[in-house]
Amino acid sequence: MLKVNSGILKPTEGMVKCNGNVVPMLELGSGFDMDLTGRENIYLNGAILGYSKDFIRSEYDKYWSSPRFHRDIF
């Protein structure tokens, strides 16, 4: 399903609609550094993908304050 969502594979039925950018991080081979906090890992991987610190901060703050964060993390 992740590969279909990221555009690596095409769905056999139906369609997938994505709003915004999708980056297949598993295909990039990026992982998490266990010596870093979750926040530090987010900034590190965002930087690897070429996002500015201001953009990462903006998106992180929006996501952190949303009810979806608590549903996805906990």
N, C-alpha and C positions, 0 to 999 in steps of 0.2 A: 504494500500500500504506500509506503514512503517513496518508493521509486516511481510509482504512478503519480503521486502528488508533486514530486520534484521534476517530472517530465522525462525521466530516464527511460521509463517504459510507457507504452500507450495502453489505456484500458481496453479490455476485450469487449466490454459493453458500456454503454452510457458515456458520460463525459465528466471531466474534472475541471472546475473553475477555480482559479486562484486569484485573489486580489492582492497585489503587491509583488514583492520579490520573493522567490523561493530559492534557497541555496541548499543543495544536497550535501550537507556536512559529512555524512557518512562516506560519501564518495570521495570527498577531499582528504579523508584519512585524518581529520582533526579529532583530537580527543580532549579530555579534561586532565589538567595537571592536579594531582591529588594534594599537592603542597599549596595550592591556591584556594581561596574561597570561591563560592559559586559566582559572586559578583565579579571577582578578578578573572575567572575563567570566561565569563560573558564578554568582558572588555577585551581580553586577549584574543578570543576567537573572532570578535567583531573587527579588531584591528587586522587580523590575518586576512579577513575578507575585504579589507579596504575601507571600512566604515570609519568616519571621523569620530573622535571622542564625544563631540557635541551630539551627533546623531545617536550614538549608542546610549548616552546618558538620557536623551529625550525618550527613546523607545523603552529603555529599562524602567524609567520613572513611570511611564504610562502603563506598562505591563504590571509593575510591582503594585501599583495602586488599584488595579482592577480585581474584581471578584474572580475572574478567570484564573489569575495567578494562584489563588488559594485552592481552587479546584484542581489545577494541574499539578501542583507541588505536593499537596497534602492528601 
